[in-house]
Amino acid sequence: MLTVHKIGGTSMTKFGEVLKNIVIGQAVDGNPYNRIFVVSAYSNVTNWLLEHKKTGEPGVYDLFVRGDGFEDALGVLTDKLIALNRTFEEVGLDQSAADEFIRERIMQSKNYLDNLSEVLASGYVDKSNILLAAREILASIGEAHSAYNSVNILKSNGINAHFADLCGFHDSEYLTIDERIRKTFSSIDTSATLPVATGYTKGTEGIMREFDRGYSEVTFSKIAVETGAMEAVIHKEYHLSSADPVIVGVENSQPVGQTNYNVADQLADIGMEAIHPKASKPLELAGINIRIKNTFEPGHPGTLITRDYRGTESKVEIISGTDSVIALEIHDPLMVGQVGFDLRMMQLIERYGISYILKATNANSITMVIWERDRTMELMNELKEAYYEVTEKEVALVCALGTNIAKPGSLAAATNALHSEHINIDAVSQSLKQVNMQFVIGRKDYKKAIIALNTALCS
């Protein structure tokens, strides 16, 4: 009956609530074991270490890349993390032990980074590999800090907890991510021990090379599959809701309850991750259900994500979107009937490492929606050199999703809702699966569109 639990960064920062609501409050028949916890770094810590996930504000990593005083920044970081330790004194954190641990871990990291900096300066190695190694080292600090503290607190509260440190700081073993997880958990008796694992896992392939900031959910997923978990539970500071309550109001939004992996992938594609798509695939293939729960509403069952769920009633279940995208349109009079035109354009996009969110075509035009952060002058210049006419526009994308929306009138109801608010649709997309209706609109209309669709389709 083993379950694996992922605790998000905002929840970790309020660990007293995690202890009360999840570790103790959700223990089956008072037994805190038969569970594994995988923890994120405390809120904002990974932003300080790498860069701010949303704003791009640089962290220690950027200073390392520029060779500009990253040592001093690590000192400032140490002070910040020790200050965080003080906020957990009341729930039982041994301040002296916690301070010593994080000072030692940051000192080890500094030594590694100093060595990497010297190798980088030699000019004999591939710069990208050195920078990736530095990024891995820095990222691991946050999860090591929060996992160690969690174990310390749990022990002081009478729970036999185990620090499953997957960061590999104290070994030189050449293990893949899967091998390290397998080796770590092969000797842990989860019936009598509560393991707390770092969200970061050291591996020969580099967990950030492919997953970057989604690495903690990948670790969570791999642990669940490796240990044959009955269920994988993600604890966040909010429910997976029918619409963003900040936009539509709490009274006009409710927890989804049930959905499937396909809808979860659609949400991830527009940045509203229930779980990172590369973390969800192993769970989906292994037949392990995911449950999204609100840390601060422990009595609520949350949202269950399964492979085969399909709502009995045909309706839109979630309204979501983003206003951080741009639309690129390629127009060429010679495109009509030309085999391979689309392929050549996609090969160009691939060179820039860009994955589009939406694509709509007609005889002479292709419209793609991409993340604004992926748009560069180099990309635009190359597109304009290659094609007859290239247009770009700052836009928003709004989506109406559901496991069973394939009924006559769904698309009409959505477009009518937007029309009623005088919102023009620049482009639209829906596949044969009919789980996601996507509308490209003016960015200024984003919130108005979310409210209109939620009122018309989800109320």
Buried (B, 14 or more C-beta within 10 A) or exposed (E): EBBBBBBBBBBBBBBEBBBEBBBBEBBEEEEBBBBBBBBBBBBBBBBBBBBEEEEEEBBBBBBBBEEEEBEEBBEEBBEEBBEBBEBBEEBBBBEEEBBEBBEEBBEBBBEBBEEBBEBBEEEEEEEEBBBBBBBBBBBBBBBBBBBBBBBBBBBEBEBEBBBBBBBBBEEEEEBEBBEBBBEBBEEBEBEEBBBBBBBBBBBEEBBBBEBEBBBBBBBBBBBBBBBEBEBBBBBBBBBBBBBBBEBBEEEBBEBBBBBBBBBBBBBBBBBBBBBBBBBBBBBBEBEBBBBBBBBBEBEEEBBBBBEEBBBEEBBBBBBBBBBBBBBBBBBBEEBEEEEEBBEEBBEBBEEBEBEBBBBBEEEBBBBBBBBEEBBEEEBEEBBEEEBEEBEBBBBBBBBBBBBBBBEEEBBEBBBEBBEEBEBEBBBBBBEEEBBBBBBBBBBEBBBBBBBBBBBBBBE
